[in-house]
Amino acid sequence: MVICIYGPDTFRSKEKLLALKDRFRKEVDPSDMNISELTGKSMTLEQFQSQVSASGFLARKRMVIVENFLGEGVKDIQEQVSERVEPLSASDNIIIFWEGTDSFKTKAAK
């Protein structure tokens, strides 16, 4: 399963990401050993491939979270990962792409 969470409301998207992680921990992985988080800016194709193809350790599936991949990721790796994502969508592992690069600016009270 592949899930994409993005948009200008980074607060709610981060809340959704945390809710998905909590649900995964409760329903699949109470040991919290099967959640991997990668950063788009520093991720390599080999890291991505090894994380998404690994079997769960004492659990039936894994969750791989890739943060800020589209905004900060290297273009070559983005293309290579996008070619590999479709076949992975049928796997038991859960892959989440979360984009949280937008920041909110608030006006100071006068």
C-alpha positions in Angstrom: 0.0 0.0 0.0 1.3 3.4 -0.9 0.0 6.6 0.8 0.8 10.2 -0.1 0.2 12.9 2.4 0.8 16.4 1.2 -0.6 19.9 1.0 -0.2 23.3 2.6 -1.8 22.3 5.9 1.3 20.7 7.4 -0.2 20.6 10.9 -3.0 18.4 9.9 -0.9 16.3 7.6 1.6 15.6 10.4 -1.3 14.7 12.7 -2.5 12.2 10.0 1.0 10.7 9.7 1.2 10.3 13.5 -2.3 8.7 13.6 -1.2 6.2 10.9 1.9 5.4 12.9 0.0 4.9 16.1 -2.6 2.7 14.4 0.2 0.6 12.8 1.8 0.2 16.3 -1.4 -0.9 17.9 -2.6 -3.2 15.2 0.5 -4.7 13.7 3.7 -3.9 15.5 3.5 -3.3 19.3 7.3 -3.8 19.5 7.8 -0.7 17.3 10.6 -2.4 15.4 9.1 -2.3 11.9 8.7 1.4 11.2 11.5 3.0 9.2 11.8 6.7 8.4 13.9 8.1 5.6 14.6 11.7 4.6 14.2 12.5 0.9 17.2 14.9 0.9 19.7 12.2 2.0 18.0 9.0 0.9 19.7 6.7 -1.6 17.9 4.3 -3.9 19.6 1.4 -2.2 18.3 2.6 1.2 14.8 2.9 -0.1 14.9 -0.5 -1.9 16.2 -2.3 1.2 13.6 -0.8 3.5 10.6 -1.5 1.3 11.6 -5.0 0.3 12.5 -6.2 3.9 10.1 -8.5 5.7 8.6 -7.5 9.0 10.6 -8.6 12.1 8.1 -10.4 14.4 5.3 -8.7 12.5 3.5 -9.4 9.2 4.4 -6.1 7.6 6.6 -3.0 7.8 5.9 0.7 7.5 8.4 2.9 5.6 7.9 6.7 5.8 9.7 9.0 3.4 9.6 12.6 4.5 10.0 15.5 2.1 11.0 13.4 -0.9 9.5 15.5 -3.6 10.6 18.8 -2.3 14.2 18.0 -1.3 15.0 14.7 -3.1 17.5 14.3 -5.8 15.8 14.2 -9.3 17.4 11.0 -10.4 16.4 9.1 -7.3 12.9 10.5 -7.5 12.5 9.1 -11.0 13.9 5.7 -10.0 11.8 5.4 -6.9 8.6 6.4 -8.9 9.3 3.5 -11.3 9.5 1.1 -8.3 6.5 2.3 -6.4 3.7 0.9 -8.5 4.7 -2.8 -8.1 5.2 -2.2 -4.4 1.6 -1.0 -3.9 0.4 -4.6 -4.0 2.8 -5.6 -1.2 1.9 -6.0 2.5 4.3 -3.2 3.4 3.0 0.3 3.9 4.9 3.1 2.2 4.0 6.7 3.1 5.4 9.7 1.3 4.9 12.8 3.5 5.6 16.3 2.3 5.8 18.8 5.0 8.0 21.5 3.6 5.5 24.3 3.7 5.7 26.5 6.8 3.0 28.7 8.2 3.8 32.3 9.0 1.7 33.9 11.6 1.3 37.7 12.1 2.5 39.0 15.3 -0.1 40.6 17.5 0.1 44.4 17.6 
